[in-house]
Amino acid sequence: MTQLSPFLRFNDGTCREAMEFYKGIFGGKLQVMTVGESPMTADMPADKHNLVMHSMLTAGKVAFVGMDMMRDKAIVGDNVGMALDCGSEKELKTVFAALADGGDVFMQPEEMFWGGVFGVVTDKYGVEWMLNFQKKVMKKPAKATKANMSKR
């Protein structure tokens, strides 16, 4: 295996708009194929030809795929989220602010017990993003021993 790419399903023909939004944040290269540009065009009704059959955004180590749903309606929920490890606190705050524009902030970025700066936001397309910048090396808690357990 070389790379795992998260897959986003969009309702109501918003895939292209959402992927362009993400490209504006992350930069990189966006590839988009519509139903009308695919071999399936003859088998699909004309009102589906502008829907995105497949798209992929690649920007450095960030890569994910998206499409408009045609078979059934995607259920937006909390079963899938995007976890992004940022290279700096500044990058985290910049990306967080861009994703929060029109979205819903669950947790503002703040320093956490594991040594990271962490925040959670759901963007305007219903995708949850967990952003982390590991500011300090994560330390493991001391092992419990009989001696220090008896002190409790």
WOFENLIN-V540038 format. One record per residue. N is the residue number from 1. RES is the residue in one letter. SS is DSSP state (A for helix, B for strand, O for the rest). NEAR is the number of other ideal C-beta (glycine too) atoms within 8 Angstrom. D_LAST is the distance of its C-alpha to the last C-alpha in whole Angstrom. Layout:
n=N res=RES ss=SS near=NEAR d_last=D_LAST
n=N res=RES ss=SS near=NEAR d_last=D_LAST
//
This chain:
n=1 res=M ss=O near=3 d_last=48
n=2 res=T ss=O near=2 d_last=48
n=3 res=Q ss=O near=5 d_last=47
n=4 res=L ss=O near=4 d_last=45
n=5 res=S ss=O near=8 d_last=47
n=6 res=P ss=B near=8 d_last=45
n=7 res=F ss=B near=8 d_last=48
n=8 res=L ss=B near=11 d_last=49
n=9 res=R ss=B near=8 d_last=51
n=10 res=F ss=B near=15 d_last=53
n=11 res=N ss=O near=10 d_last=55
n=12 res=D ss=O near=4 d_last=58
n=13 res=G ss=O near=10 d_last=59
n=14 res=T ss=O near=10 d_last=57
n=15 res=C ss=A near=14 d_last=56
n=16 res=R ss=A near=11 d_last=58
n=17 res=E ss=A near=7 d_last=57
n=18 res=A ss=A near=14 d_last=53
n=19 res=M ss=A near=14 d_last=54
n=20 res=E ss=A near=9 d_last=56
n=21 res=F ss=A near=11 d_last=53
n=22 res=Y ss=A near=10 d_last=51
n=23 res=K ss=A near=12 d_last=53
n=24 res=G ss=A near=7 d_last=54
n=25 res=I ss=A near=9 d_last=50
n=26 res=F ss=A near=10 d_last=50
n=27 res=G ss=O near=5 d_last=53
n=28 res=G ss=O near=10 d_last=54
n=29 res=K ss=B near=6 d_last=57
n=30 res=L ss=B near=10 d_last=57
n=31 res=Q ss=B near=7 d_last=59
n=32 res=V ss=B near=9 d_last=61
n=33 res=M ss=B near=9 d_last=63
n=34 res=T ss=B near=11 d_last=64
n=35 res=V ss=A near=14 d_last=65
n=36 res=G ss=A near=7 d_last=69
n=37 res=E ss=A near=7 d_last=68
n=38 res=S ss=O near=10 d_last=67
n=39 res=P ss=O near=4 d_last=69
n=40 res=M ss=O near=8 d_last=68
n=41 res=T ss=A near=10 d_last=70
n=42 res=A ss=A near=5 d_last=73
n=43 res=D ss=A near=4 d_last=71
n=44 res=M ss=O near=10 d_last=69
n=45 res=P ss=O near=4 d_last=71
n=46 res=A ss=A near=5 d_last=72
n=47 res=D ss=A near=4 d_last=69
n=48 res=K ss=A near=9 d_last=66
n=49 res=H ss=O near=10 d_last=68
n=50 res=N ss=O near=7 d_last=66
n=51 res=L ss=O near=11 d_last=63
n=52 res=V ss=B near=16 d_last=60
n=53 res=M ss=B near=11 d_last=60
n=54 res=H ss=B near=10 d_last=58
n=55 res=S ss=B near=14 d_last=57
n=56 res=M ss=B near=11 d_last=54
n=57 res=L ss=B near=15 d_last=53
n=58 res=T ss=B near=8 d_last=52
n=59 res=A ss=B near=10 d_last=51
n=60 res=G ss=O near=5 d_last=49
n=61 res=K ss=O near=3 d_last=46
n=62 res=V ss=B near=10 d_last=46
n=63 res=A ss=B near=10 d_last=48
n=64 res=F ss=B near=12 d_last=49
n=65 res=V ss=B near=11 d_last=51
n=66 res=G ss=B near=14 d_last=53
n=67 res=M ss=B near=13 d_last=55
n=68 res=D ss=B near=12 d_last=57
n=69 res=M ss=O near=10 d_last=56
n=70 res=M ss=O near=7 d_last=60
n=71 res=R ss=O near=3 d_last=59
n=72 res=D ss=O near=4 d_last=56
n=73 res=K ss=O near=5 d_last=54
n=74 res=A ss=O near=8 d_last=51
n=75 res=I ss=O near=4 d_last=48
n=76 res=V ss=O near=5 d_last=46
n=77 res=G ss=O near=5 d_last=42
n=78 res=D ss=O near=5 d_last=39
n=79 res=N ss=O near=3 d_last=39
n=80 res=V ss=O near=6 d_last=40
n=81 res=G ss=B near=8 d_last=40
n=82 res=M ss=B near=9 d_last=40
n=83 res=A ss=B near=7 d_last=38
n=84 res=L ss=B near=10 d_last=39
n=85 res=D ss=B near=7 d_last=38
n=86 res=C ss=O near=11 d_last=39
n=87 res=G ss=O near=5 d_last=40
n=88 res=S ss=O near=7 d_last=40
n=89 res=E ss=A near=10 d_last=38
n=90 res=K ss=A near=6 d_last=42
n=91 res=E ss=A near=10 d_last=43
n=92 res=L ss=A near=15 d_last=40
n=93 res=K ss=A near=9 d_last=41
n=94 res=T ss=A near=8 d_last=45
n=95 res=V ss=A near=13 d_last=44
n=96 res=F ss=A near=13 d_last=42
n=97 res=A ss=A near=8 d_last=45
n=98 res=A ss=A near=9 d_last=47
n=99 res=L ss=A near=12 d_last=46
n=100 res=A ss=A near=11 d_last=45
n=101 res=D ss=O near=7 d_last=48
n=102 res=G ss=O near=5 d_last=49
n=103 res=G ss=O near=10 d_last=46
n=104 res=D ss=B near=6 d_last=43
n=105 res=V ss=B near=9 d_last=40
n=106 res=F ss=B near=7 d_last=36
n=107 res=M ss=B near=9 d_last=34
n=108 res=Q ss=B near=5 d_last=36
n=109 res=P ss=B near=11 d_last=35
n=110 res=E ss=B near=8 d_last=32
n=111 res=E ss=B near=5 d_last=29
n=112 res=M ss=O near=8 d_last=26
n=113 res=F ss=O near=3 d_last=23
n=114 res=W ss=O near=6 d_last=24
n=115 res=G ss=O near=10 d_last=27
n=116 res=G ss=B near=12 d_last=30
n=117 res=V ss=B near=12 d_last=32
n=118 res=F ss=B near=12 d_last=32
n=119 res=G ss=B near=13 d_last=35
n=120 res=V ss=B near=11 d_last=36
n=121 res=V ss=B near=15 d_last=40
n=122 res=T ss=B near=10 d_last=42
n=123 res=D ss=O near=13 d_last=45
n=124 res=K ss=O near=7 d_last=49
n=125 res=Y ss=O near=8 d_last=49
n=126 res=G ss=O near=6 d_last=46
n=127 res=V ss=O near=10 d_last=44
n=128 res=E ss=B near=11 d_last=41
n=129 res=W ss=B near=14 d_last=40
n=130 res=M ss=B near=11 d_last=36
n=131 res=L ss=B near=15 d_last=37
n=132 res=N ss=B near=12 d_last=34
n=133 res=F ss=B near=14 d_last=35
n=134 res=Q ss=B near=10 d_last=32
n=135 res=K ss=O near=8 d_last=32
n=136 res=K ss=O near=7 d_last=29
n=137 res=V ss=O near=5 d_last=28
n=138 res=M ss=O near=8 d_last=25
n=139 res=K ss=O near=6 d_last=22
n=140 res=K ss=O near=4 d_last=20
n=141 res=P ss=O near=4 d_last=16
n=142 res=A ss=O near=5 d_last=15
n=143 res=K ss=O near=4 d_last=14
n=144 res=A ss=O near=5 d_last=11
n=145 res=T ss=O near=6 d_last=11
n=146 res=K ss=A near=5 d_last=10
n=147 res=A ss=A near=6 d_last=10
n=148 res=N ss=A near=9 d_last=7
n=149 res=M ss=A near=8 d_last=6
n=150 res=S ss=O near=6 d_last=5
n=151 res=K ss=O near=5 d_last=4
n=152 res=R ss=O near=4 d_last=0
//
